[in-house]
Amino acid sequence: MANNQVNRKVMIKLQELQEQVLELPIKERWTLVQTLLASIQQETLSSIPPQPTLETLSELDPWTQSLIGVIRLDSENPEESYINYLEEKYS
């Protein structure tokens, strides 16, 4: 019960905030949007694990290390890049 009351109060405050924001001039709303997006991006980026470093790659088996950089996959369509690589290699 108490949790429902808290949720209801939060929703009411959020609704009031939205109404107040919509009364702001467009320039201030855009500034608010940019500030919120920057905040969301910062939080999102901090939750993404870091890319492997040379230190972590050096922990790989030497045979596995020899495969690094052999093929570069297109980030937008890795399957198609791999197929093109195989066709080029075996044709």
C-alpha positions in Angstrom: 0.0 0.0 0.0 2.7 2.5 1.0 4.6 1.7 -2.2 1.5 2.6 -4.3 1.1 5.9 -2.5 4.7 6.8 -3.2 4.3 5.8 -6.9 1.2 7.9 -7.1 2.9 10.9 -5.5 5.9 10.6 -7.9 3.6 10.4 -10.9 1.7 13.5 -9.8 4.9 15.4 -9.3 6.1 14.2 -12.7 2.9 15.3 -14.3 3.2 18.7 -12.6 6.8 19.1 -13.8 5.8 18.2 -17.4 3.0 20.8 -17.3 5.4 23.4 -16.0 8.0 22.6 -18.6 5.5 22.9 -21.4 4.8 26.4 -20.3 8.4 27.4 -20.8 9.5 29.2 -24.0 10.8 27.0 -26.7 14.4 28.1 -26.3 14.4 27.0 -22.6 12.7 23.7 -23.5 15.4 23.0 -26.0 18.1 23.8 -23.5 16.4 21.4 -21.0 16.2 18.7 -23.7 19.9 19.1 -24.5 20.8 19.0 -20.8 18.7 15.8 -20.2 20.2 14.1 -23.3 23.7 14.9 -22.1 22.9 13.5 -18.7 21.4 10.3 -20.2 24.3 9.8 -22.5 26.8 10.2 -19.7 25.0 7.7 -17.6 24.7 5.3 -20.5 28.3 5.5 -21.4 29.4 4.9 -17.8 27.5 1.7 -17.8 29.1 0.3 -20.9 32.1 -1.9 -20.2 35.4 -0.7 -21.6 36.8 -2.1 -24.8 39.5 -4.7 -24.4 42.9 -3.2 -24.0 46.3 -4.5 -25.2 46.8 -5.8 -21.7 43.7 -8.0 -21.8 44.5 -9.1 -25.3 48.0 -10.1 -24.3 46.4 -12.6 -21.9 45.0 -14.5 -24.9 46.5 -17.7 -26.2 49.2 -16.9 -28.8 47.3 -18.6 -31.6 44.2 -16.5 -30.8 46.4 -13.4 -30.7 47.5 -14.2 -34.3 43.9 -13.9 -35.4 43.5 -10.3 -34.2 43.2 -8.0 -37.2 42.9 -10.7 -39.8 39.4 -9.6 -40.7 37.7 -6.3 -40.1 33.9 -6.6 -40.0 31.6 -3.8 -41.1 30.0 -2.7 -37.9 26.6 -2.2 -39.7 26.4 -5.6 -41.3 29.1 -8.0 -39.9 27.5 -11.1 -41.5 27.7 -9.6 -45.0 31.3 -8.5 -44.4 32.2 -12.0 -43.3 30.6 -13.5 -46.4 32.4 -11.1 -48.6 35.7 -12.0 -46.8 35.1 -15.7 -47.4 34.1 -15.3 -51.0 37.3 -13.2 -51.7 39.5 -15.7 -49.8 38.2 -18.8 -51.5 37.4 -17.6 -55.0 
